[in-house]
Amino acid sequence: MMLINDLIDLLTKHLQGNLTEAEQAQLDHWLTQSERNRRLFNSINDEEQLRQWIMAYHQEVEEDNEALIMAKIKQQISGSQPVPPVLKINTWRRWAAVAAILLLVAGVGYFGWNHKTQNPPVVQHATPADIPPARDGAILTLADGRKVVLDSLGNGVIATEKGTRVVLQNGELAYNGAGSNAAMPMHNTLTTPRGRQFQLILPDGTKAWLNAESEIYYPTVFSGNERRVQIAGEVYFEVKHDKTKPFIINILPHNGGGPGGSQLEVLGTQFNVNAYTNEATIKTTLVEGRLKVLAGSPIDYHSPVVLQPGQQAQTDNHTYHIKLEKNADVGKAIAWKNGFFNFEDASLEEVMRQLERWYDIEVVYEKGIPDITFGGKMSNDVSLSGLLKSLQQMDVHFRVEGRKLIVLP
């Protein structure tokens, strides 16, 4: 088993491009040990924020050293221990990235916090039921209204829609066959409740990843001169290129109906759409390709915004005004798809909305919402009790009653 000290050295040398052949072999071996190791390693290259001074850990990865790690963080923040010299900002960034990853390797994410009053943390201890994180699962609504719960079904054909076979394969839903009547396609709806996520391959080969509490409405066959779907919640798309049939996404309006709305027009691209109705804005983040964002009335859309890779359109959920963020944090936008919570610069309220969806819980504020800003990221495959242990290290007070998390003043 590799010691954390050794892993620090290997990851740092990797970031600096100084690995010897023997060290590269060591790192490669560590990567083959688990999917979790590979995911954590890949996230190093996405770390752009400074989170913490580097620490020398001597415990092995699987030790229960959470309390020690948090104690070391507190000591170094307060200045009670010397910190390594910082010669260049780039070196500091590399060490900070490694520190953030090592916290994840040890099984605990680091969250920075910023409270206006800067009071010392006062912890309200709780022992909640061990609520698991979101898992694969969804509800498929067929054209005739029948609902199929996909959570526990085995691989195979689960339905046939006018000749189109609906196939479940290893947690992914796909559509095979052209159908018997492409001129009048049927429509299906895939819905992920709270505490669930799912993957879908649309009839044209486009891939869609649905985050918790999301929905996509689509035809079983794409006919005519366009491919059109409707979504709500959060969905990541890899659109199959077809220059003869633009891919169009209608986003369910904030009020659930009415004349206003947002629309995306695509030829071939990868992007994430966060369109939860309880968020202030619809955030459309482009990973690659080109994407046109429209908002307003379908008969009078505002001036469209064309996104380039690395840009984000922020559409107000009420006025439909579009703000363009040219240097978006793409890693943060797609963190959920890659298995992480990214709470960088997020308010307590924003964090709690994510936890509600991911753990299928209800968050209640006993006396207003504490003014706390978070930072950092952690794996989203931890149980709620594991995540709350991290929250207990900050100025967050709470108690748990069943599936209700009550945030205290």
MOBELTA-V135878 format. One record per residue. N is the residue number from 1. SS is DSSP state (alpha for helix, beta for strand, coil for the rest). NEAR is the number of other ideal C-beta (glycine too) atoms within 8 Angstrom. D_CENTER is the distance of its C-alpha to the mean C-alpha in Angstrom with 1 decimal. Layout:
n: <N	N>
ss: <SS	SS>
near: <NEAR	NEAR>
d_center: <D_CENTER	D_CENTER>
This chain:
n: <1	2	3	4	5	6	7	8	9	10	11	12	13	14	15	16	17	18	19	20	21	22	23	24	25	26	27	28	29	30	31	32	33	34	35	36	37	38	39	40	41	42	43	44	45	46	47	48	49	50	51	52	53	54	55	56	57	58	59	60	61	62	63	64	65	66	67	68	69	70	71	72	73	74	75	76	77	78	79	80	81	82	83	84	85	86	87	88	89	90	91	92	93	94	95	96	97	98	99	100	101	102	103	104	105	106	107	108	109	110	111	112	113	114	115	116	117	118	119	120	121	122	123	124	125	126	127	128	129	130	131	132	133	134	135	136	137	138	139	140	141	142	143	144	145	146	147	148	149	150	151	152	153	154	155	156	157	158	159	160	161	162	163	164	165	166	167	168	169	170	171	172	173	174	175	176	177	178	179	180	181	182	183	184	185	186	187	188	189	190	191	192	193	194	195	196	197	198	199	200	201	202	203	204	205	206	207	208	209	210	211	212	213	214	215	216	217	218	219	220	221	222	223	224	225	226	227	228	229	230	231	232	233	234	235	236	237	238	239	240	241	242	243	244	245	246	247	248	249	250	251	252	253	254	255	256	257	258	259	260	261	262	263	264	265	266	267	268	269	270	271	272	273	274	275	276	277	278	279	280	281	282	283	284	285	286	287	288	289	290	291	292	293	294	295	296	297	298	299	300	301	302	303	304	305	306	307	308	309	310	311	312	313	314	315	316	317	318	319	320	321	322	323	324	325	326	327	328	329	330	331	332	333	334	335	336	337	338	339	340	341	342	343	344	345	346	347	348	349	350	351	352	353	354	355	356	357	358	359	360	361	362	363	364	365	366	367	368	369	370	371	372	373	374	375	376	377	378	379	380	381	382	383	384	385	386	387	388	389	390	391	392	393	394	395	396	397	398	399	400	401	402	403	404	405	406	407	408	409>
ss: <coil	coil	beta	alpha	alpha	alpha	alpha	alpha	alpha	alpha	alpha	alpha	alpha	alpha	alpha	alpha	coil	coil	coil	coil	alpha	alpha	alpha	alpha	alpha	alpha	alpha	alpha	alpha	alpha	alpha	alpha	coil	coil	alpha	alpha	alpha	alpha	alpha	alpha	alpha	alpha	alpha	alpha	coil	coil	coil	coil	coil	coil	coil	coil	coil	coil	coil	coil	coil	coil	coil	beta	coil	coil	coil	coil	coil	alpha	alpha	alpha	alpha	alpha	alpha	alpha	alpha	alpha	alpha	alpha	alpha	alpha	coil	coil	coil	coil	coil	coil	coil	coil	coil	coil	alpha	alpha	alpha	alpha	alpha	alpha	alpha	alpha	alpha	alpha	alpha	alpha	alpha	alpha	alpha	alpha	alpha	coil	coil	coil	coil	coil	coil	beta	beta	beta	beta	coil	coil	coil	coil	coil	coil	coil	coil	coil	coil	coil	coil	coil	coil	coil	coil	coil	coil	coil	beta	beta	coil	coil	beta	beta	beta	coil	coil	coil	coil	coil	beta	beta	beta	coil	coil	coil	coil	coil	coil	beta	beta	beta	beta	beta	beta	coil	coil	beta	beta	beta	beta	beta	beta	coil	coil	beta	beta	beta	beta	beta	coil	coil	coil	coil	coil	alpha	alpha	alpha	coil	coil	beta	beta	beta	beta	beta	beta	coil	coil	coil	beta	beta	beta	beta	beta	beta	coil	coil	coil	coil	coil	beta	beta	beta	beta	coil	coil	coil	beta	beta	beta	beta	beta	beta	coil	coil	coil	coil	coil	coil	beta	beta	beta	beta	beta	beta	beta	beta	beta	beta	beta	beta	beta	coil	coil	coil	coil	coil	coil	coil	beta	beta	beta	beta	beta	beta	coil	coil	coil	coil	coil	coil	coil	coil	beta	beta	beta	beta	beta	beta	beta	coil	coil	coil	beta	beta	beta	beta	beta	beta	coil	coil	coil	coil	coil	beta	beta	beta	beta	beta	beta	beta	beta	coil	coil	beta	beta	beta	beta	beta	beta	beta	coil	coil	beta	beta	coil	coil	coil	beta	beta	beta	coil	coil	coil	coil	beta	beta	beta	beta	beta	coil	coil	coil	coil	coil	beta	beta	beta	beta	coil	coil	coil	coil	alpha	alpha	alpha	alpha	coil	coil	coil	coil	coil	coil	beta	beta	beta	coil	coil	coil	coil	beta	alpha	alpha	alpha	alpha	alpha	alpha	alpha	alpha	alpha	alpha	alpha	alpha	coil	coil	beta	beta	beta	beta	coil	coil	coil	coil	coil	coil	beta	beta	beta	beta	coil	beta	beta	beta	coil	coil	coil	coil	alpha	alpha	alpha	alpha	alpha	alpha	alpha	alpha	coil	coil	coil	coil	coil	beta	beta	beta	beta	beta	coil	coil	beta	beta	beta	beta	beta	coil>
near: <5	9	9	14	9	9	13	13	9	13	14	11	11	10	10	7	6	5	10	6	6	6	11	9	8	11	12	8	8	11	9	5	6	5	5	8	11	9	11	12	10	9	14	13	5	7	13	6	8	6	11	14	9	11	11	6	12	6	9	8	9	4	7	3	9	10	6	8	13	10	8	11	12	9	9	13	7	6	5	5	7	3	8	7	4	8	4	6	6	6	9	10	11	11	12	15	11	14	14	14	14	14	13	14	11	14	7	13	13	13	13	9	11	7	10	5	4	4	7	4	8	7	7	9	5	9	5	10	7	7	11	7	10	12	9	9	12	14	11	15	11	13	8	4	6	7	8	11	8	13	9	4	9	4	5	7	7	10	10	8	12	11	10	15	10	16	11	13	7	4	7	10	14	10	13	6	7	6	13	4	8	8	5	5	13	13	9	14	10	15	10	16	11	11	11	13	11	15	11	13	11	14	10	10	7	12	10	13	12	16	14	14	9	13	12	13	9	12	12	15	13	11	7	5	4	9	12	9	13	11	15	10	13	12	14	13	15	8	12	10	6	10	6	4	11	8	17	12	13	11	14	11	10	7	6	7	4	6	5	10	13	13	13	14	9	15	11	10	13	10	15	14	16	11	15	11	9	4	11	4	9	14	14	15	14	16	11	6	13	9	13	11	15	11	14	9	8	7	3	5	10	9	4	8	9	8	15	7	8	8	13	13	14	11	15	11	9	5	4	12	8	12	9	10	9	6	5	10	8	10	11	8	12	12	11	10	9	9	8	11	13	9	12	11	5	8	10	13	7	9	11	11	12	10	13	12	14	13	13	12	11	7	12	8	8	7	5	5	8	10	8	12	10	14	12	13	12	15	12	11	6	10	9	13	11	10	13	13	10	13	10	11	11	10	11	12	9	12	7	12	5	5	7	10	13	12	14	9	6>
d_center: <30.0	29.0	29.4	26.8	29.4	29.8	26.1	26.1	28.9	27.5	24.1	26.0	28.5	25.9	24.4	28.0	29.1	31.8	31.3	34.6	34.8	35.1	32.1	30.0	31.2	30.1	26.6	26.5	27.8	25.1	22.4	24.1	24.1	20.6	17.3	15.7	18.1	17.2	13.4	14.4	17.1	15.0	12.8	16.2	16.7	13.7	14.8	16.6	17.2	20.1	19.2	22.2	25.6	25.9	27.4	29.5	28.6	31.2	29.7	28.3	24.7	25.4	27.5	26.5	26.5	23.8	26.5	28.2	25.1	24.4	28.2	28.2	25.5	27.6	30.8	29.6	28.2	31.6	33.4	35.3	34.6	35.2	32.3	32.5	34.1	32.0	33.9	31.5	28.2	26.8	27.8	26.2	22.9	23.1	24.2	21.5	18.8	20.7	21.0	17.3	16.8	19.9	18.6	15.8	18.6	20.7	18.2	17.3	14.9	16.7	16.0	18.4	20.1	22.4	24.7	27.5	30.2	29.2	30.7	30.4	27.8	29.3	27.5	27.8	27.6	26.4	26.2	23.9	23.9	21.4	18.7	16.5	12.7	11.5	13.2	14.2	16.3	17.2	20.4	22.2	24.8	27.6	29.9	32.5	30.3	30.0	26.7	25.6	23.3	21.5	20.3	23.5	25.1	26.3	26.2	28.6	29.5	28.5	30.1	32.1	31.9	35.1	35.2	31.5	30.2	26.9	25.9	23.4	23.0	20.9	18.2	18.1	20.2	22.5	25.6	28.7	32.0	33.0	34.2	37.8	37.4	35.0	36.8	35.6	32.2	30.8	27.3	24.7	21.8	18.8	17.1	14.4	15.6	13.9	13.0	12.6	10.6	12.7	13.8	16.6	19.2	21.1	24.9	25.0	22.6	19.6	16.3	13.6	10.4	10.1	7.4	9.6	12.6	12.7	15.7	17.3	21.1	22.9	26.3	27.3	29.1	28.5	32.0	33.6	32.6	29.0	25.8	24.3	21.5	20.2	16.7	15.4	12.0	9.0	9.8	9.5	13.2	15.6	18.8	22.0	24.6	27.6	29.5	31.8	29.1	26.5	23.2	22.8	20.0	21.1	18.8	20.1	21.9	21.0	24.2	23.7	26.6	29.1	29.8	26.9	23.7	21.5	21.8	20.4	22.8	21.9	24.1	21.9	18.6	14.8	12.6	9.6	10.9	9.7	13.0	13.1	16.7	16.5	14.9	17.5	16.4	14.8	12.8	13.3	12.3	14.5	14.0	17.5	20.4	21.6	20.5	22.6	21.3	23.9	24.1	27.0	29.6	29.7	33.3	32.7	29.3	28.9	29.2	26.4	24.0	23.6	20.5	20.9	18.3	16.4	17.2	15.4	17.3	17.0	19.1	20.7	20.3	24.1	26.0	23.9	24.6	22.4	21.6	20.8	18.9	20.3	18.6	14.9	12.4	10.7	9.0	7.4	6.6	5.1	3.8	1.4	4.7	6.6	6.6	5.9	6.0	7.3	10.1	12.3	15.0	13.4	16.2	16.7	16.4	13.0	11.8	13.9	12.6	9.1	11.3	13.5	11.3	9.8	13.4	15.5	17.4	19.3	19.3	22.7	24.1	27.7	29.0	26.7	23.4	23.8	23.2	20.8	18.3	15.8	14.9	13.3	10.5	10.8	10.0	8.4	11.4	13.8	15.9	16.2	19.4	18.0	15.5	18.4	20.5	18.5	18.8	22.5	23.0	22.5	24.3	22.6	25.0	24.2	25.7	24.4	26.3	25.1	21.7	22.3	21.1	23.7	23.1	26.5	28.1>
